């Protein structure tokens, strides 16, 4: 196809994917195997793949399997609820299965470029947190989905495991404890996305960067999608049978433009963040792990403090944060008008409800916005007491738009810290809203999308789906043998076996 002057033209495709991030890349890969004759086109407003939420410095890269994230195991009425941790862990196993399958079939080519073995560690400070961590460990370590977990509050063992965090620490002034597993991973979702999209182009998918979707409207059996070249201003219209909106913070606005009634009353609450980062090899060598602690009261789950080893383009560094912040942008490379343009009569009650019921969150974000470098360094020293500011730089993290769901009286709306899939009744358009655990459970989210939007094909696709996901339809929470079998296979396929 070509674009000349301001001439508008139409084209046609079976599947149109908006956004060149991990979501679109994963769905495209699935559909190429399930229906290789279906045409696909990807439109991305930026000039390359994975430059927003999938960019490695814009996300935690943990590979959320709930091994160390304490916000997934909240304490309720004196009991620790592990149901969310188990659900996320099970979904992450589907990610491992899908990536292994794609490696086996040559779609992905180099696992060490996107996934590496890194211990996952939970960190507790003070007797109250230590008691919680011990009880959490007792529950999870007895479950087959959390293998090889350990716990200690011994100073010598802590120091051996985390020498950086032990440096300068007064163990007598404040007791600490950790629980951990060495089977965790670090994931570079940018590299993973690029491998998927490279294979997509080789298999005939049209991928267009520097093209922004401006409007979506229904015309009979097709969606007419208006796309603008961000460099020339030229526009064209593409007719698509199915549209997936993987546009991050802009997804809600595009679903609204498409007239999808299922998003009526929905709103978005943008939260930004920052990291402290060091590439000092001496420091990195002393912290070969991801360490998660407890969030402060009022802090959103995405702001749980963690000191992480990251492996990006083969280079190791440490990230600490994320420090909360606020911006009206809905994308890191978005507009300061995004929030204000998103306000509609139908979602004003949702915004008002969240403002009235999340005073603690607002207070936390105000404090974070006014925190300077020295203030951020003081928080880092709770994890690494001997931290020296000259070793650390500030890095702006990705922009997240948390979903505000409408609710019935007397509540106005609820702020959701998670990932939400929205589709129309006909299953011809769908989009992903929200954030964490996001990228880590993308294959599971896309399986749900297939079930919702392509239900009439699921019987015909059954054999292929079981090739991609050997435990599809099996409860890994209940079937320990199935879990162990897939775990051993994916460990080998992803080259995560212990050396």
N, C-alpha and C positions, 0 to 999 in steps of 0.2 A: 504493500500500500504506500501511497505517497500523499504529501500535503503540499499544496501550492497556494500562495496568497491566503485569502480568507475564505476560500471555497470550502463548503461543508460537503462531506460525503458520508456514505453509510457502508458499513461492512457487517459481517455476521459471524458469530462464533457460538459454539455450544456452551462453553464455560468461560466466564470473564472473572478474573481474580483482581481485586483492588488492593494494592500494597504488595511490595516485594520483600516481605518479612517471613518469619518462620511459619506463620499460620498459612498464608497462601501457598508457600513452597511445599508444605506438607500435604495440604489438600490436593494440590496439583499432582504431586507424586502418586498419591493414592488413586486418583481418577485416571491417570495415564495407564496404570496397570489394569484397573477394572474395566475401562472403556478406552482402549488405545486409539479408536477411530474418532473419538470426540475431539473437536478442535478446542484449543485453549489459548487465551491471551492474558497477559499480566500487564497492568498499568501501575507505575510507581512515580509519584510526584518528584522525588529526589533523583539524583543522577547516578544512583547505584543501588545495589541490593543491601538489605539489612543495615540501613543507616539510622533507623529510629530505635524502637524498643528492642530489636534483635541485635543491635550493635553491642559488642561484649562489655564495654564500659558503661552501658546504659542499663544493665541488669545485673543481678547477683551471680548468675552463672552457676548456681548451686546444683541444679539438677534436683529440684524439689522432690525428695522421696520421703520427707518428714523424718529423716534420721536424726536431725539435730535441731530443727526449728521448733522452739518451745511454744510458739503461738498456735501450733497445730495440736497441742495437747493441753488444753486449758483445764484449770481446776474449778470444778463446779460443786458447790455444797460439800466441800471436803473430799471429793473424789476426782481423780484425774480422768478426763474423757479422752480416749485415744481413737475415737471413731473417725475423726477427720484425718488424723495421721494415717490410719489404715487405708482410707479411701484414696488419699493422694498417693500413697506408696503403691497401691494397686494400679493406679492410672500411670504412674511413672514406669512400672514394669512393661506396660504396653508400649511406651516410648522406646524402651530398650529393645523390645521385640521388633518393632517396626524398623528402627535404625539397623539392627542386625540383618533383617531381611533385605533391606536396601543395599547393604554392603555385600551380601551374598550374591545379589543380582547386578552388581556393578553400577548402581545408581549413585551411591556414595562410594568413595574410593579410598579414603584415608581416615580411619577412626581417630588416630592420635592427633589429627588436626582439629578435632572438635570435642573429644571427650578424653579425660585423663583421670586416673585413680588418685583421689585425694581424701584423706580421712575427714569425717564429719564429727564435730565435737560440740557438745552442749556444755555451757559454762554457768556455774552458780556461785554467787557471792553472798556470804552471810548464812546463818543457820536456817533461816526460814526457806531460802531458795534451795539450800542443800537438801533439806528434808523433802521438798517437792521433787527435786531432781532424782533423789534416791527412789522415791515411790514411782516416778515415771519410768526409771530404769527397770525396776522390778517387774512392771507390767510389760514393757516392750521387749525386754530380753527374753521373756518366756514365749514370745510370739515368733513363729517361723518366718515372718516377713521382715524381721529386724535381726538378722543373724550377726553373730560375732560382736555383740555389744559388751562394753566394759564400763566399770564405774570405779572411781577412786577419789578420796579426799586426802590422800597421802602427799605430803609436800615433795618428797623425793621423786615419786612417780609423776606428779604434775610437772616438775621441772624437767624430767627426762622427755616427757611428751611435748611440752610447750616451753622450750627454753626462753623464747622471746618474752612470753607473758610472765615468766618467773623472774626475769631480770628486774631488780629493784623492788620486788613485791615484799611487803611485810605480812607474812603468813600469820603471825601472831595477832596482829591488829584486826585482821578480817579473814576468817577461814574461807576456803574456796573448795570447789569440787568440780569434777568433769565426768561426763559419760561420753563414750565414743564408739565408733566403728571405723575400721580401716577400709571398708568397702564402699565409701562414698565416692562421688565424682565431681569434677569441675567441667563445665560445658561452655564452649564458645559457640553460642547460637548464631553469631555472624558467619563463622566458617561453615557451620552446618547448612545454613540457608544458601550460601554461595554454591556449595556442592550440589544441593538440590536444583537450584536454578540453572546451573551449568548443564546438568543432565537434561533438564526440561528443554532448553534451547536446542540441544543436540537431537532431541526426540521430536522437534517440530513446534514446540510452544513458542508463540511470539511474545517476547518480553520487551516492553517499551519503558525506558527510564525517561525522566523529565516530562512526564505526561500526568496531568492531574485530572481526576474525575470531578466534574463540576455539577452534574445533575443526572438523576436516574428517574425514568418514568415508564409506566406500563403502557404497552401498545399491543393489545391482543395477547398472543402467546409469547411475546418477546418483551424484554426490557430494553429500552432505548437509553444508552449510556453516552452522555456528552463528555468528551475528553478534550482537554486543552493542552497544547504543547507549551510548557512554561517558558521556553526560550523564544519562540516565534509568535506566540499568541494565537496560532492557528487552532481551529476546533474541528473535530469530526465526531460523528455519531456511530456507535457500534451497537448492533442488535444482538442480544445474548439470550439464550434460553435459560441459563442459570447464572446468577451473580453472587459472588462471595465478597463481602466487605471486610477485609482484613486491614483496615486503615488506621488501626490504633485509636487514638483519641478522636479522630474524625469519623469513626464508624457510625456513631449515633446520629450525627448530622446527615450523613448520606442515607442512612435508613429512613430518617424523617423525610428527606427529599423524595425518596421512593414511595412515600405514602404507606409505609408498613405500619398497620394499626397496632401491632404488638408492642411498639416502642412508645405509644402514647403515654404521657405522664413521666417517662424516663428522663433523667437529667444526669449530668456529669460533674464530678467534683475533682478538679485538677490538683495534683500534689507533685511538687518537684523534689529534687534531692541533690546531695553532693557526697562525694567520697573524699577521704584522704588517701593518697596513693604514694607508695615508695617502690622504687626499682633498685634500691641499694642491695646488692647481692649478699652482703653479710647479714642483713636483717631477714631477707627472704629465706636464706638457708636455715635460719633458726625458727621458721614458722611454716612448716609444710602441712598445713591443715586449713579447714574452714571451721571457725569457732563462733557459735551463736549464743547470745545471752538472752536475758529477759528484757522486754520492752518496758519503757517507763510508763507510768500511769498517764493515760490520755493519748499516748502515741499510737498512730495507726500501725497495723501489723507489718506493713511494708517497711516500716522504720525500725524494725528489730535490729539492734546493733550486732554487727558481726565483723570479725577480722579474718579476711579470706586470702588464701593463696589463689591466684588466678593464673591460668595458662592461656595466653592470647598470642596467636601467630608464633607459637613455640617459645615465647618469652615469658618468664615468671615475674610476677610482681605481687605486692600485697595491697589490698583495698580495705579500708575501714569506714564504716558508716552503715547505712546511708543516713546523712543528716537531713532531717525534714526541711522542707521549704514550700513556698507557695508562689505560683505564677498563674495568671489567667489563661496561659497558653494550653491548648489541648494536645500539642505535640512539641517536642523540644525545638524543632524548627518550624513552629507554627506562628500564629499571630496573637498579639496581646489583646485582640478583640474576640478571641475564640469563645471565652466564657460568656461574654455579654451577648454575642450573636446566637448562643445556644438557648437563651431563655425564651420560653414560649408560654402562652397562657395556661396550657395544660400541665406544665411542669413547675410552675411557680409554687404551688402548694408543696411539692416535693422538696424544693430548695428551702422553703420556709421551715418545713418540718425538721430537716437535717440541721439547719442553723440553730433551732431551738433545743435539739436533743444532743448536740455534740459540742457543748461548750468546752469540754476538756480538750478535744481535738483542736479547736480553734486556738485555745490558749497555748497548746504545745507548738503549733505551727508559727504563731507570733514569736514565741521565744526562740525558735530555731532560725527564723528569718533574721533576727537581730544578733545572732551568735557570730562572732568574728573568728578568725583563724585560731587565736589563742583559746577561745572558748571551745572550739572543736577539738583542739589538741588536749584540753583537759579531759574531755570525754574519752578520747583515745587512751589516755593514761590509766583509765579504769581497767583497761585490758592489757596495755603495755606500759607499765609505770615509768620506764626509763626512756620513753619516746622523746626524741629531740626534733623540734620543728624543722630544722634544716634538712632533714631526711624526707620530708613529706610535702607533697603538692596537693592542691585542691583540684578535683575533677568534677565537673557537673554531670550528674547522673541523668537518666532518662526521665521524661515526663510521663506521669501516670494519671489516667482519668478514672477515678473510682465510680462505680455505678450507683446512682441513686434510684432505687425502685419505688414506684408509686405504691401507696398502701391505702387501705380503706380506713374510714373513720373509726376511732378518733385520731389515729395516727395519720400524718401527712405523707411521710416518705421515710425510707430506710437506706442508710449508707452501707453498701456492700463492699467488702474487701475480698474480692475474688474474681473469677472469670465467668462470664455469662454468655451463653449462646442464644441468639434471637433469630427466629425465622418467620416468614409469613405463612399463612394457612396452607397455601398451595405448595410450599416447599421449593419455590423458584428463586428465592433470594434469602440470604442469611448473613449474619455478621457476628463478630466476636466483640464483646464489651468487657471492660474491666482490666484487671492486672493479675497479680500473683494468685496461684502458682503459674498461670499463663503458659509460657513457652515450654515448661517442663512436661506439661500434660497435653501438649498440642495433638498428638495422635489420638488420644482418648477423646478429646473434644471434637476432632474431625470424624471419628467413628460415630459419635452422637449426631453430628450433622448429617452423615450419610443415612442414618436410621430415620431421622426426621424428614429429610428432604428427598431421599431416593428410596423410600420404603418399598416401592414396587419392584425395585431391582435387587433387593437384598437376598432373596432366595437364589437368583441366578449368580450373584457374587459370592455366595457362601464359601465355596472352595478357595477362591482367591483371597478372601478375607482371612481364612484360617491359615493360609500360607504366610500372610503378612503378620497375623496375630495368632500364633498357635493356641493361646489360651482364651481366644475370643469366645465369650459365652460361659466361661468357667470362672467361678469365684476363687481367686487366689487366696482370699482371706480364709476360706474353708478348706481348700485343697492344698495341703502342704507338699504333696508329691509333685503336683503340677507346678507349683512355685519353684521347687528345687530344680526340676528339669529345665524350665525356661531360664532360670538364673544361671545354671551351668553353661547353657548354650550361649546366652548373651554375653557372659563374662568372656568367653573365648572369642566370639565374633567381634566384640568391641575392643578386644586386646586389653582387657582389664585384669587379667589373671596376675596374681602376685609373682614377681620375678624371683 
